[in-house]
Amino acid sequence: MKAAYRHVPVLLGEVLDLLDPRGGEVYVDGTLGGAGHATAIAERLGPEGLVVGIDRDPTALEAAASALEAAAPEVPRVLCQGSFAELDEILVGRALPGADLFLFDLGVSSPQLDVADRGFSYHREAPLDMRMDPGERTLTAAEVVNTYNEADLARILGAYGGERHARRIAAAIVAARAKRAIGTTTELARIVADAYPARERGGRHPARKTFQALRIEVNGELDALSKGLEAAVRWLLPGGRIAVISYHSLEDRIVKRLFGELSKGCICPPELPVCVCGHVPVVDVLTSRPVTPAPEEVEANPRARSAKLRVARKREPGGASPRHPVPPGPSGSAE
């Protein structure tokens, strides 16, 4: 199973440039996975640094431990099973005073897609599961598909998957499950494909957006993202940096909104002669536009094609810029 977690980290060079890891810093990886980013960052921290890795998947933690030991055995590390939505509880439990670096690489990892029995892939026969932490969560994709009413299914597919044919697909699911429960990934994928207009069945698989929406619902990903990012900014030390790699517009919108709100100064109405709100900026946004993969990276790793990276830096208390700013990195392309 460890071998299944060998994967290429997305936007690695850009993450290293913008996070700018330095010797002795504390790095928290909220989505550790196979430690693709973490190993490269650990090598820059040195023995005085610390890696704190968090992942919901125990298999990922096992693989990450081996990868970090091989790449940077001298760097102390603490690996924790859990969701980054529980960041406050996890870091309090480790008695950390704060962190210099945070990274969130969102979405499902390549190994989870590639291991058929996890139920994330519409290409492979498997039970409809989609839980990132099977030992902790009870809600599965099968339960969503077989018990949610038609209106709720359509809402989820439209909101979380951006699926234009959400109502048609929801109706098809309800009609199919009236005959027998929908139990496997390929069975659901066929139902979705059959519900699609025939003229739109070419190109990418019709079930792609449906499976994305179900995964987000099963794992509570968007609520966890907002909670985890807000906690991470609180834990950042002055001058600390936070990077987020998102893979669809809903995630990116949450990151952009939060960074934008935290980077604002006075929010008083313009007609007031003096500031009465007392609002000061908490972060500086280092990426005016999201950083996206170069064509060469997308060609080598097609799953990186939708990735967007945003990075911010914590200000000093009172809203002052840090004394040691991070050198500007690539600004990326706008979307």
One Martini backbone bead per residue (centre of mass of N, CA, C, O) as a GRO file, in nm:
protein
  335
    1MET     BB    1   0.053   0.065  -0.016
    2LYS     BB    2   0.286   0.263  -0.023
    3ALA     BB    3   0.328   0.266  -0.330
    4ALA     BB    4   0.048   0.413  -0.390
    5TYR     BB    5   0.188   0.698  -0.267
    6ARG     BB    6   0.327   0.756  -0.533
    7HIS     BB    7   0.368   1.104  -0.611
    8VAL     BB    8   0.325   1.409  -0.774
    9PRO     BB    9   0.368   1.716  -0.686
   10VAL     BB   10   0.201   2.008  -0.707
   11LEU     BB   11   0.363   2.293  -0.760
   12LEU     BB   12   0.645   2.275  -0.617
   13GLY     BB   13   0.818   2.518  -0.702
   14GLU     BB   14   0.608   2.735  -0.623
   15VAL     BB   15   0.585   2.662  -0.326
   16LEU     BB   16   0.884   2.708  -0.253
   17ASP     BB   17   0.902   3.005  -0.340
   18LEU     BB   18   0.657   3.119  -0.158
   19LEU     BB   19   0.721   2.986   0.121
   20ASP     BB   20   1.019   2.979   0.194
   21PRO     BB   21   1.188   2.774   0.346
   22ARG     BB   22   1.348   2.758   0.674
   23GLY     BB   23   1.555   2.719   0.909
   24GLY     BB   24   1.367   2.612   1.197
   25GLU     BB   25   1.090   2.570   1.103
   26VAL     BB   26   0.732   2.541   1.115
   27TYR     BB   27   0.547   2.275   0.957
   28VAL     BB   28   0.211   2.252   0.820
   29ASP     BB   29   0.035   1.966   0.693
   30GLY     BB   30  -0.309   1.930   0.617
   31THR     BB   31  -0.234   1.727   0.344
   32LEU     BB   32  -0.008   1.498   0.330
   33GLY     BB   33  -0.016   1.219   0.229
   34GLY     BB   34   0.290   1.120   0.070
   35ALA     BB   35   0.488   1.380   0.109
   36GLY     BB   36   0.577   1.549  -0.141
   37HIS     BB   37   0.607   1.834  -0.013
   38ALA     BB   38   0.730   1.769   0.270
   39THR     BB   39   1.011   1.667   0.184
   40ALA     BB   40   1.110   1.929   0.048
   41ILE     BB   41   1.074   2.108   0.300
   42ALA     BB   42   1.238   1.948   0.510
   43GLU     BB   43   1.517   1.989   0.371
   44ARG     BB   44   1.506   2.309   0.462
   45LEU     BB   45   1.481   2.294   0.784
   46GLY     BB   46   1.613   2.088   0.942
   47PRO     BB   47   1.686   1.988   1.273
   48GLU     BB   48   1.534   2.263   1.387
   49GLY     BB   49   1.284   2.168   1.276
   50LEU     BB   50   0.924   2.106   1.185
   51VAL     BB   51   0.690   1.840   1.118
   52VAL     BB   52   0.335   1.865   1.058
   53GLY     BB   53   0.114   1.595   0.993
   54ILE     BB   54  -0.208   1.577   0.818
   55ASP     BB   55  -0.448   1.298   0.805
   56ARG     BB   56  -0.725   1.085   0.743
   57ASP     BB   57  -0.528   0.869   0.626
   58PRO     BB   58  -0.347   0.602   0.742
   59THR     BB   59  -0.195   0.524   0.482
   60ALA     BB   60  -0.064   0.797   0.435
   61LEU     BB   61   0.098   0.815   0.699
   62GLU     BB   62   0.273   0.569   0.648
   63ALA     BB   63   0.403   0.672   0.385
   64ALA     BB   64   0.511   0.943   0.497
   65ALA     BB   65   0.706   0.834   0.706
   66SER     BB   66   0.893   0.696   0.501
   67ALA     BB   67   0.959   0.945   0.325
   68LEU     BB   68   1.082   1.125   0.552
   69GLU     BB   69   1.302   0.929   0.643
   70ALA     BB   70   1.449   0.922   0.365
   71ALA     BB   71   1.485   1.244   0.313
   72ALA     BB   72   1.461   1.356   0.649
   73PRO     BB   73   1.575   1.215   0.932
   74GLU     BB   74   1.661   1.486   1.104
   75VAL     BB   75   1.363   1.571   1.103
   76PRO     BB   76   1.122   1.649   1.289
   77ARG     BB   77   0.808   1.465   1.359
   78VAL     BB   78   0.438   1.494   1.336
   79LEU     BB   79   0.177   1.256   1.310
   80CYS     BB   80  -0.178   1.307   1.222
   81GLN     BB   81  -0.496   1.195   1.267
   82GLY     BB   82  -0.707   1.396   1.059
   83SER     BB   83  -0.861   1.700   1.027
   84PHE     BB   84  -0.821   2.037   0.948
   85ALA     BB   85  -1.079   2.110   1.114
   86GLU     BB   86  -0.892   2.010   1.383
   87LEU     BB   87  -0.648   2.204   1.432
   88ASP     BB   88  -0.671   2.309   1.715
   89GLU     BB   89  -0.666   2.036   1.863
   90ILE     BB   90  -0.399   1.929   1.748
   91LEU     BB   91  -0.206   2.169   1.835
   92VAL     BB   92  -0.272   2.173   2.131
   93GLY     BB   93  -0.185   1.871   2.179
   94ARG     BB   94   0.130   1.968   2.087
   95ALA     BB   95   0.218   2.246   2.212
   96LEU     BB   96   0.210   2.480   2.006
   97PRO     BB   97   0.285   2.823   1.949
   98GLY     BB   98   0.325   2.780   1.632
   99ALA     BB   99   0.360   2.877   1.277
  100ASP     BB  100   0.529   2.931   0.958
  101LEU     BB  101   0.383   2.689   0.794
  102PHE     BB  102   0.131   2.629   0.538
  103LEU     BB  103  -0.043   2.340   0.381
  104PHE     BB  104  -0.301   2.297   0.118
  105ASP     BB  105  -0.394   1.997  -0.057
  106LEU     BB  106  -0.662   1.946  -0.223
  107GLY     BB  107  -0.852   1.683  -0.236
  108VAL     BB  108  -0.790   1.406  -0.412
  109SER     BB  109  -0.571   1.163  -0.437
  110SER     BB  110  -0.421   0.956  -0.649
  111PRO     BB  111  -0.428   0.696  -0.472
  112GLN     BB  112  -0.733   0.706  -0.418
  113LEU     BB  113  -0.809   0.673  -0.717
  114ASP     BB  114  -0.632   0.402  -0.769
  115VAL     BB  115  -0.793   0.271  -0.538
  116ALA     BB  116  -1.074   0.107  -0.594
  117ASP     BB  117  -1.203   0.046  -0.295
  118ARG     BB  118  -1.267   0.360  -0.232
  119GLY     BB  119  -1.476   0.489  -0.461
  120PHE     BB  120  -1.370   0.746  -0.656
  121SER     BB  121  -1.396   0.585  -0.925
  122TYR     BB  122  -1.560   0.552  -1.250
  123HIS     BB  123  -1.358   0.323  -1.385
  124ARG     BB  124  -1.404   0.137  -1.121
  125GLU     BB  125  -1.493  -0.132  -0.951
  126ALA     BB  126  -1.690  -0.037  -0.657
  127PRO     BB  127  -1.779   0.067  -0.378
  128LEU     BB  128  -1.976   0.326  -0.245
  129ASP     BB  129  -1.784   0.554  -0.067
  130MET     BB  130  -1.550   0.816  -0.033
  131ARG     BB  131  -1.383   0.796   0.219
  132MET     BB  132  -1.101   0.934   0.376
  133ASP     BB  133  -1.209   0.818   0.678
  134PRO     BB  134  -1.331   0.516   0.740
  135GLY     BB  135  -1.298   0.503   1.067
  136GLU     BB  136  -1.489   0.778   1.121
  137ARG     BB  137  -1.689   0.774   0.899
  138THR     BB  138  -2.034   0.690   0.793
  139LEU     BB  139  -2.072   0.835   0.542
  140THR     BB  140  -2.171   0.744   0.217
  141ALA     BB  141  -2.235   0.738  -0.113
  142ALA     BB  142  -2.459   0.527  -0.096
  143GLU     BB  143  -2.637   0.683   0.101
  144VAL     BB  144  -2.683   0.930  -0.069
  145VAL     BB  145  -2.799   0.789  -0.328
  146ASN     BB  146  -3.032   0.610  -0.157
  147THR     BB  147  -3.164   0.861   0.050
  148TYR     BB  148  -3.177   1.105  -0.096
  149ASN     BB  149  -3.350   1.330  -0.231
  150GLU     BB  150  -3.393   1.475  -0.530
  151ALA     BB  151  -3.338   1.769  -0.446
  152ASP     BB  152  -3.069   1.717  -0.295
  153LEU     BB  153  -2.916   1.593  -0.526
  154ALA     BB  154  -2.936   1.836  -0.717
  155ARG     BB  155  -2.795   2.036  -0.531
  156ILE     BB  156  -2.522   1.892  -0.505
  157LEU     BB  157  -2.452   1.869  -0.810
  158GLY     BB  158  -2.464   2.176  -0.862
  159ALA     BB  159  -2.285   2.299  -0.628
  160TYR     BB  160  -2.031   2.077  -0.624
  161GLY     BB  161  -2.019   2.010  -0.959
  162GLY     BB  162  -2.147   2.194  -1.183
  163GLU     BB  163  -2.412   2.053  -1.288
  164ARG     BB  164  -2.638   2.103  -1.546
  165HIS     BB  165  -2.782   1.794  -1.506
  166ALA     BB  166  -2.889   1.747  -1.213
  167ARG     BB  167  -3.191   1.675  -1.242
  168ARG     BB  168  -3.165   1.437  -1.433
  169ILE     BB  169  -2.980   1.266  -1.254
  170ALA     BB  170  -3.155   1.254  -1.002
  171ALA     BB  171  -3.393   1.114  -1.140
  172ALA     BB  172  -3.232   0.863  -1.231
  173ILE     BB  173  -3.151   0.765  -0.953
  174VAL     BB  174  -3.434   0.731  -0.832
  175ALA     BB  175  -3.535   0.529  -1.046
  176ALA     BB  176  -3.315   0.310  -1.002
  177ARG     BB  177  -3.354   0.264  -0.682
  178ALA     BB  178  -3.651   0.155  -0.703
  179LYS     BB  179  -3.542  -0.129  -0.798
  180ARG     BB  180  -3.240  -0.083  -0.679
  181ALA     BB  181  -2.968  -0.057  -0.523
  182ILE     BB  182  -2.686   0.146  -0.533
  183GLY     BB  183  -2.340   0.001  -0.507
  184THR     BB  184  -2.161   0.110  -0.751
  185THR     BB  185  -1.962   0.294  -0.952
  186THR     BB  186  -2.043   0.183  -1.235
  187GLU     BB  187  -2.345   0.203  -1.198
  188LEU     BB  188  -2.357   0.509  -1.159
  189ALA     BB  189  -2.210   0.590  -1.420
  190ARG     BB  190  -2.430   0.477  -1.610
  191ILE     BB  191  -2.665   0.650  -1.516
  192VAL     BB  192  -2.538   0.921  -1.584
  193ALA     BB  193  -2.477   0.872  -1.884
  194ASP     BB  194  -2.779   0.813  -1.963
  195ALA     BB  195  -2.879   1.109  -1.868
  196TYR     BB  196  -2.730   1.222  -2.085
  197PRO     BB  197  -2.698   1.381  -2.354
  198ALA     BB  198  -2.586   1.247  -2.641
  199ARG     BB  199  -2.421   1.508  -2.745
  200GLU     BB  200  -2.243   1.497  -2.443
  201ARG     BB  201  -2.066   1.207  -2.436
  202GLY     BB  202  -1.815   1.324  -2.507
  203GLY     BB  203  -1.514   1.299  -2.377
  204ARG     BB  204  -1.560   1.347  -2.079
  205HIS     BB  205  -1.694   1.205  -1.822
  206PRO     BB  206  -2.017   1.243  -1.703
  207ALA     BB  207  -1.939   1.155  -1.387
  208ARG     BB  208  -1.734   1.355  -1.273
  209LYS     BB  209  -1.917   1.566  -1.117
  210THR     BB  210  -2.073   1.370  -0.941
  211PHE     BB  211  -1.830   1.253  -0.785
  212GLN     BB  212  -1.735   1.517  -0.667
  213ALA     BB  213  -1.993   1.589  -0.510
  214LEU     BB  214  -2.001   1.336  -0.330
  215ARG     BB  215  -1.726   1.371  -0.195
  216ILE     BB  216  -1.789   1.643  -0.060
  217GLU     BB  217  -2.031   1.546   0.105
  218VAL     BB  218  -1.907   1.306   0.263
  219ASN     BB  219  -1.648   1.503   0.376
  220GLY     BB  220  -1.705   1.806   0.426
  221GLU     BB  221  -1.500   2.004   0.269
  222LEU     BB  222  -1.595   2.308   0.284
  223ASP     BB  223  -1.620   2.339   0.588
  224ALA     BB  224  -1.331   2.248   0.652
  225LEU     BB  225  -1.184   2.470   0.499
  226SER     BB  226  -1.276   2.718   0.650
  227LYS     BB  227  -1.189   2.625   0.932
  228GLY     BB  228  -0.887   2.561   0.869
  229LEU     BB  229  -0.795   2.840   0.764
  230GLU     BB  230  -0.866   3.011   1.009
  231ALA     BB  231  -0.682   2.857   1.202
  232ALA     BB  232  -0.411   2.891   1.055
  233VAL     BB  233  -0.394   3.199   1.079
  234ARG     BB  234  -0.386   3.203   1.388
  235TRP     BB  235  -0.114   3.016   1.403
  236LEU     BB  236   0.044   3.217   1.270
  237LEU     BB  237   0.327   3.374   1.250
  238PRO     BB  238   0.495   3.633   1.201
  239GLY     BB  239   0.565   3.587   0.855
  240GLY     BB  240   0.394   3.370   0.784
  241ARG     BB  241   0.292   3.099   0.560
  242ILE     BB  242   0.017   3.035   0.321
  243ALA     BB  243  -0.089   2.747   0.129
  244VAL     BB  244  -0.320   2.686  -0.156
  245ILE     BB  245  -0.452   2.399  -0.325
  246SER     BB  246  -0.682   2.392  -0.584
  247TYR     BB  247  -0.950   2.219  -0.811
  248HIS     BB  248  -1.197   2.416  -0.768
  249SER     BB  249  -1.406   2.689  -0.752
  250LEU     BB  250  -1.509   2.657  -0.461
  251GLU     BB  251  -1.239   2.654  -0.321
  252ASP     BB  252  -1.113   2.912  -0.443
  253ARG     BB  253  -1.332   3.105  -0.335
  254ILE     BB  254  -1.271   3.067  -0.036
  255VAL     BB  255  -0.977   3.158  -0.042
  256LYS     BB  256  -1.014   3.435  -0.171
  257ARG     BB  257  -1.208   3.551   0.040
  258LEU     BB  258  -1.035   3.521   0.292
  259PHE     BB  259  -0.784   3.674   0.201
  260GLY     BB  260  -0.936   3.935   0.135
  261GLU     BB  261  -1.047   3.995   0.420
  262LEU     BB  262  -0.759   3.978   0.572
  263SER     BB  263  -0.633   4.228   0.380
  264LYS     BB  264  -0.801   4.437   0.504
  265GLY     BB  265  -0.876   4.730   0.619
  266CYS     BB  266  -1.069   4.963   0.632
  267ILE     BB  267  -1.456   4.938   0.656
  268CYS     BB  268  -1.560   5.206   0.641
  269PRO     BB  269  -1.738   5.441   0.540
  270PRO     BB  270  -1.635   5.698   0.329
  271GLU     BB  271  -1.788   5.940   0.495
  272LEU     BB  272  -1.598   5.900   0.715
  273PRO     BB  273  -1.338   6.083   0.864
  274VAL     BB  274  -1.293   5.833   1.058
  275CYS     BB  275  -1.190   5.554   1.208
  276VAL     BB  276  -1.414   5.297   1.383
  277CYS     BB  277  -1.347   4.983   1.332
  278GLY     BB  278  -1.034   4.876   1.360
  279HIS     BB  279  -0.947   4.756   1.095
  280VAL     BB  280  -0.693   4.517   1.013
  281PRO     BB  281  -0.459   4.364   0.857
  282VAL     BB  282  -0.338   4.019   0.858
  283VAL     BB  283  -0.260   3.994   0.550
  284ASP     BB  284  -0.060   3.915   0.268
  285VAL     BB  285  -0.098   3.883  -0.068
  286LEU     BB  286   0.121   3.704  -0.300
  287THR     BB  287  -0.133   3.638  -0.503
  288SER     BB  288  -0.311   3.814  -0.725
  289ARG     BB  289  -0.305   3.541  -0.873
  290PRO     BB  290  -0.335   3.238  -0.965
  291VAL     BB  291  -0.137   2.962  -0.967
  292THR     BB  292  -0.038   2.771  -1.249
  293PRO     BB  293   0.040   2.529  -1.446
  294ALA     BB  294   0.245   2.431  -1.661
  295PRO     BB  295   0.231   2.261  -1.951
  296GLU     BB  296   0.447   2.051  -1.866
  297GLU     BB  297   0.302   1.951  -1.610
  298VAL     BB  298   0.036   1.861  -1.741
  299GLU     BB  299   0.164   1.652  -1.928
  300ALA     BB  300   0.292   1.481  -1.688
  301ASN     BB  301   0.020   1.579  -1.498
  302PRO     BB  302  -0.310   1.590  -1.558
  303ARG     BB  303  -0.418   1.638  -1.253
  304ALA     BB  304  -0.301   1.952  -1.260
  305ARG     BB  305  -0.482   2.134  -1.450
  306SER     BB  306  -0.680   2.268  -1.200
  307ALA     BB  307  -0.470   2.410  -1.045
  308LYS     BB  308  -0.454   2.642  -0.754
  309LEU     BB  309  -0.245   2.902  -0.620
  310ARG     BB  310  -0.239   3.040  -0.285
  311VAL     BB  311  -0.076   3.318  -0.102
  312ALA     BB  312   0.009   3.409   0.240
  313ARG     BB  313   0.101   3.666   0.490
  314LYS     BB  314   0.173   3.741   0.805
  315ARG     BB  315   0.131   3.987   1.017
  316GLU     BB  316   0.182   4.198   1.239
  317PRO     BB  317   0.076   4.324   1.501
  318GLY     BB  318  -0.152   4.574   1.378
  319GLY     BB  319  -0.071   4.531   1.048
  320ALA     BB  320   0.216   4.495   1.002
  321SER     BB  321   0.470   4.435   0.823
  322PRO     BB  322   0.713   4.233   0.793
  323ARG     BB  323   1.062   4.240   0.824
  324HIS     BB  324   1.072   3.953   0.641
  325PRO     BB  325   1.005   3.927   0.343
  326VAL     BB  326   0.889   3.757   0.085
  327PRO     BB  327   0.972   3.678  -0.206
  328PRO     BB  328   0.855   3.711  -0.500
  329GLY     BB  329   0.656   3.527  -0.704
  330PRO     BB  330   0.457   3.387  -0.900
  331SER     BB  331   0.140   3.494  -1.044
  332GLY     BB  332   0.029   3.373  -1.282
  333SER     BB  333  -0.299   3.295  -1.393
  334ALA     BB  334  -0.601   3.393  -1.482
  335GLU     BB  335  -0.961   3.280  -1.371
   0.00000   0.00000   0.00000
